[in-house]
Amino acid sequence: MMKTLSDEEWLRYNRQIVLRPFDIDGQEALKNAAVLVIGAGGLGCAAAQYLAVAGVGRITLVDDDLVELSNLQRQVLHQDADLGRPKVDSAADSLRAANPWLEVVTHQARADETLLHTLIPQHQLVLDGTDNLATRQRVNRCCFEAKVPLVSAAVIRMEGQLAVFTYHRDEACYACLSRLMGDAVLSCVEAGVLAPMVGVMGSLQALEAVKLLAGGIGRSPRGRLLLVDGLHLSTRELGLPKAPDCPVCGGR
């Protein structure tokens, strides 16, 4: 049964409802949507924050880490008082404080096959904010099997990338992209990252998620890779070819 907006929610979301492509239908679609956020670090914090205030009805957070001092430079849902707490608990408290209409579900656990196969079919969209290739591959594979759209982003130094995977037959998946990049993926610990870049890319993830949840309004970079250069403030968009021999989506 579709949930409708209360009078208070009408006032809260008025600036979105008046947007012609979005309207009341888009806002009610958000209220009835559930988004799975893998990773409560820099990207996950930035994206989840905007999904929460935009009016998504339920956000599920998955992360097994604890808040550390080095996280606070870029992970905006955590504060000094949260040091040593599970990231999912700290993030959930901040999200609930930002929007009392939001339901937050937490899993302090690794995103393994069993958990992903259980959670992904319960959500309309998955947002990947993890920082290791193995988890990204696992999330992509499980999303492909469930045919649940995936919004993926990555940040390193002052550079970011964004891709949206909806798993249509003629579209590439994350495994197609990772084959082009190879196995050598640097971490923030090794290469560093500028705090606002994480906010930029997480906000773009939230933007694409909202557009998809609101009925696919506008244009999304499906089958394409958006590259953002923060140092020179420029963007590029590259075609992302589907690999015929991809072990996940090839031939399917």
Secondary structure, DSSP 4 states (H G I P E B T S, - for coil): -PPPPPHHHHHHTHHHHTSTTTHHHHHHHHHT-EEEEE--SHHHHHHHHHHHHHT-SEEEEE---B--GGGTTT-TT--GGGTTSBHHHHHHHHHHHH-TT-EEEEE-S---HHHHHHHGGG-SEEEE----HHHHHHHHHHHHHHT--EEEEEEEBTEEEEEEE---TTS--HHHHHHHH-S----HHHH-B-HHHHHHHHHHHHHHHHHHHTTS-S---BTEEEEEETTTTEEEEEE-PPPTT-TTTTT-
